[in-house]
Each structure stands twice: as structure tokens, then as C-alpha cells.
Amino acid sequence: MKLSNNALANLQTDAELPRYDRSQLRAGIVHFGVGGFHRAHQAMYLDQLMNEGKALDWGIIGMGVMPSDARMRDVLAESDGLYTLMVKNPDGSVEGRVIGSILDFIYAPDDLQRAIEQLADPQIRIVSLTVTEGGYNVNPVTGEFDQQNQAILDDLGNPDQPRTTFGLICAALKLRRERGIAPFTVMSCDNIQGNGEVARKMFGAFASASDREFGAWVQRHVPFPNSMVDRITPVTTEADRAEVSERYGIDDAWPVVCEDFAQWVLEDKFTSGRPPFEEAGVQLVDDVVPYELMKLRLLNATHQGLCYFGHLAGYRAVHDAARNPLFAQFLLRYMKTEAEPTLRPLPGVDLDAYQNKLIARYSNEHVADTIARLCADSSDRIPKWLVPVIRENLATGGEVALSAAIVASWARYAEGVDENGEPIEVVDRLADQVRAAAACQAEDPLAFLRQRDLFGDLVEDERFTAPYLRALDSLHAHGASKTLEAIMGAELSA
């Protein structure tokens, strides 16, 4: 049976269904970037509260601006916003649940005025974001807002016809100010260190570029809480759709699969109220930064440590690579010797247990996460997750050999051909640039590091370039597995 509001009453299924009357829900949140992660995380937390009779005025309106968002618009329109969430436990058991917290989806290019008016509605008190690391328009070297981006220039030149998240949100904030409506809170849920502060800086810069006085108002009155979010959510496959149909009798065009682990640490800084997130297990704190660093520099950075070496060594499933003791020990050593020394104090957190738990999570075969997913968009990931670790360790005299090997594995991967001569599809917004840099490595082994928009001046620091060159040379001469063996034998970190 196809999911819809009308179908819920007649659906015979083992999946848990919403226990609340969706017709009585009211929207309180607009979310940009409705994908698998948002639906396995924020929307799931809200659904949990709604099942307890809480947060019934905090329903979600999804909003999209990218061409790829049109498909989500169509799928959610057919299902009245409903979808199936399958939680895959390490023991192979599966928990199915139909989530009902998303009430509507607006594809902004269809009707810009409708999108802006929805954002300006006084009932909307939070605008949340999962727009990926690349969605904040940050120059990776300067850390400043990139005002030369053509889409940004277009929005600044045509403020009544915004096409970006920045333009839409700022147009709505201007309208709210004119109408005497309190601003909403902008809540980033992306994997960026200090994501709230980054959002505040970038949206403030866009607002100031359009109107200096308005920009100052945004900086003064709009809250941008920091948050740390965590749940492994692989790309939905045809096999997932078939499993939902077979297990639960549900015809769902876009279900979501995720691991059993979920975490959300959120700064309690909101202007017009918020759902009682803490009653759903969210950690509300005054300072998110220590938790962010732990997650970004341990989980996210080790994803990158696993994926390029893994693909080059012939792995295509994350759990297969993570179960290789050589890979697991490499990741654990990176976390202990290079990442952990850059973290902030985390009273009550057992970092050894957290690090071992990460390896166990990666090894969950039932989640069926892919190496390809982790390899995508590296130019947005490595500079934000791994380069800060490198810089801090260089500044303090810490170790960087394992981080250098991870960057070298990306450089080798970006050549676009694996160790068996098979082509590698480099999925990245800067794919042409990184492939071109990697293609020059035979003549100039430091060519990849010369991409200053990604690495800044790292190419000038021999403490980093020396282990990088040793790792890259070994990758070319001996392959990924032999290189890891040499690293774990300390031969490359001398």
C-alpha cells in the first residue's frame, strides 16, 4: 500500500505508525536540505515527541532550492510527507517506523513568493539546515564569505527573486522585520566546526552585502545555535525499497535506512521557543564546541581515513574495510595520537570507548554503508575535518604522519584510476580541479598540495610534506594495503 494520510488507518504492518492525528499538527519549522540524514535525525526526534503528545505545533515544512530537490518534492507530495525509517541494529534486527513530522515540502523555484511567505509566517520559529559542508559559501582558505560566487551575485542583484538559501532566508527576515514579526532561529545541523557561528557569519555577511544596516540587525537579533549531530545514514537503494515492501507491506518511493546510534548535542539559544528536544534525548548544553570537535575529528575524519585507502584496496562496503584489523588499527592510531590531542576537555566522556564504538559502528554490515558515499565531496570535507587537526598539531609540535597519509590517499584516489586500472568516478564539486592536480603528480609530487584553496600553505611545511611524500610514493609503488602495513610498522612516520 502506498503511504498517505488516508492509508494510515488501513495499513496492516509491523512498522510503528504515528500515534498522533496529523491533521492537528501545525508547522513551526522550515528545513532546508531534506535528505536521508534529516529524516533519520531531526524529523525522527520530532516524531518521537509527537508520539508522546508533545511538540504538536512544531511540524516541519521542507524547502528545497537545488534542482535535485525536485525529486524530494514529488516523492513527499505523493506520500503526504510520510516515509518509512528502518533502523538496522548490529545483531541484524530491524526496527521499522513511519515518520509523520514532515507536513509539506516547498520547492522554492516553483513559487518564490510562496516560499518567502512561508518563511515569514509568524508560526515559523526555527529554520534549520542540512545543506552539506559546501552549502555555506565559505572560502576554505580565508574562512570568509565568498561574494564572488555567481549565485550569490545573482541574488544580491535580484533580491526579489532569490535562488539561494541565503537569499530566501534573508528576504524572509526582512519581511518579518517590516511586519513587526520576531525573527526565527537559524539552526544549522551540518558537519562543520562551530556550525552555528559559521552560519551566523555567512548569513550576516550576505545580509550586510545587501544592506549594511540589515546585516547588523541580523547579527544582533537572529540566534544561530551551534549543534553536533551524528547518525550514519547511507544512500537509499532499490534493495531498501524492496525490503520495506517485503517487511512492512509499504510502497515507499524513498525510505530511509540508518544505524541504531543517534546523537544530537544542541546549544540552548533560541529566540521564540523550541520543541522540548531534551525529552527526546537531545543534549541541551551551553557549549557545543567540545562535542563538535570530538565528532568531526574522530568520526568524520576517520571516515576519510577509511574511504580512499579502502577503495584503492578494493573495498566497496564500509563494513568490509572496517573489519580489516589493519584498517581498524590505523584509524584507532590516528584518533589516539593525532586527533585526540587536539580535542577540548569532555568531562564524563570515555574517549577510548567512543573511539572503539566508532569502529564497531562502521563494522555494522546491516547498515550497508558504501565507500563511495564517504569518498564523495572530499573538497568540502578534508579541509573542514582533517586540515584543522593537521594545523593544530603542526603548531604544537604534534604528530601529523597519519593525517599526511590520509591526504596522500585522497591525492592517489583523485588520479581516477584504481590499483587494477579500473576507473574511479571522482564525485566532487571541484572534481575537475582535483583530478587535474592529481594528474600532475608524476612530474610534481606536491602538485595536489599546491591547491591553496584546499590546503593553504601546508605545501610549505616540510614536517607535513615529508610524511605526505613518503605515503604518496608508497601508494604508487606498493598499493594501499602495503602502505598501511608500512605505516603501522612506523616506517613512514620516521
C-alpha positions, 0 to 999 in steps of 0.5 A: 500500500502506498503511504498517505494520510488516508492509508494510515488507518488501513495499513496492516504492518509491523512498522510503528505508525504515528500515534498522533492525528496529523491533521492537528499538527501545525508547522513551526519549522522550515528545513532546508536540505531534506535528505536521508540524514534529516529524516533519520535525525531531526524529523525522527526526534520530532516524531518521537515527541509527537508520539508522546503528545508533545511538540504538536505545533512544531511540524516541519515544512521542507524547502528545497532550492537545488534542482535535485530537490525536485525529486524530494518534492514529488516523492513527499507530495505523493506520500503526504510527507510520510516515509518509512525509517528502518533502523538496522541494529548490529545483531541484524534486527530491524526496527521499522517506523513511519515518520509523520513530522514532515507536513509539506515540502516547498520547492522554492523555484516553483513559487518564490513568493510562496516560499518567502511567505512561508518563511515569514509566517509568524508560526515559523520559529526555527529554520534549520539546515542540512545543506552539506559542508559546501552549502555555506559559501565559505572560502576554505582558505580565508574562512570568509564569505565568498561574494564572488560566487555567481549565485550569490551575485545573482541574488544580491542583484535580484533580491526579489527573486532569490535562488539561494538559501541565503537569499530566501532566508534573508528576504524572509527576515526582512519581511518579518522585520517590516511586519513587526514579526520576531525573527526565527532561529537559524539552526544549522545541523551540518558537519562543520566546526562551530556550525552555528557561528559559521552560519551566523557569519555567512548569513550576516555577511550576505545580509550586510552585502545587501544592506549594511544596516540589515546585516547588523540587525541580523547579527544582533537579533537572529540566534544561530545555535551551534549543534553536533549531530551524528547518525550514519545514514547511507544512500537509499537503494532499490534493495531498501525499497524492496525490503520495506515492501517485503517487511512492512507491506509499504510502497515507499518511493524513498525510505530511509535506512540508518544505524541504531546510534543517534546523537544530537548535542544542541546549544540552548539559544533560541529566540521564540521557543523550541520543541522540548528536544531534551525529552527526546534525548537531545543534549541541551548544553551551553557549549557545543564546541567540545562535542563538535570537535570530538565528532568531526575529528574522530568520526568524520575524519576517520571516515576519510581515513577509511574511504580512499585507502579502502577503495584503492584496496578494493573495498566497496562496503564500509563494513568490509574495510572496517573489519580489516584489523589493519584498517581498524588499527590505523584509524584507532592510531590516528584518533589516539595520537593525532586527533585526540590531542587536539580535542577540548576537555569532555568531562564524563566522556570515555574517549577510548570507548567512543573511539572503539564504538566508532569502529564497531559502528562502521563494522555494522554490515546491516547498515550497508554503508558504501565507500563511495558515499564517504569518498564523495565531496572530499573538497568540502570535507578534508579541509573542514575535518582533517586540515584543522587537526593537521594545523593544530598539531603542526603548531604544537609540535604534534604528530601529523604522519597519519593525517599526511597519509590520509591526504596522500590517499585522497591525492592517489584516489583523485588520479581516477584510476584504481590499483587494477586500472579500473576507473574511479568516478571522482564525485566532487564539486571541484572534481575537475580541479582535483583530478587535474592536480592529481594528474600532475603528480608524476612530474610534481609530487606536491602538485595536489598540495599546491591547491591553496584553496584546499590546503593553504600553505601546508605545501610549505611545511616540510614536517607535513610534506615529508610524511605526505611524500613518503605515503604518496610514493608508497601508494604508487609503488606498493598499493594501499594495503602495503602502505598501511602495513608500512605505516603501522610498522612506523616506517613512514612516520620516521 
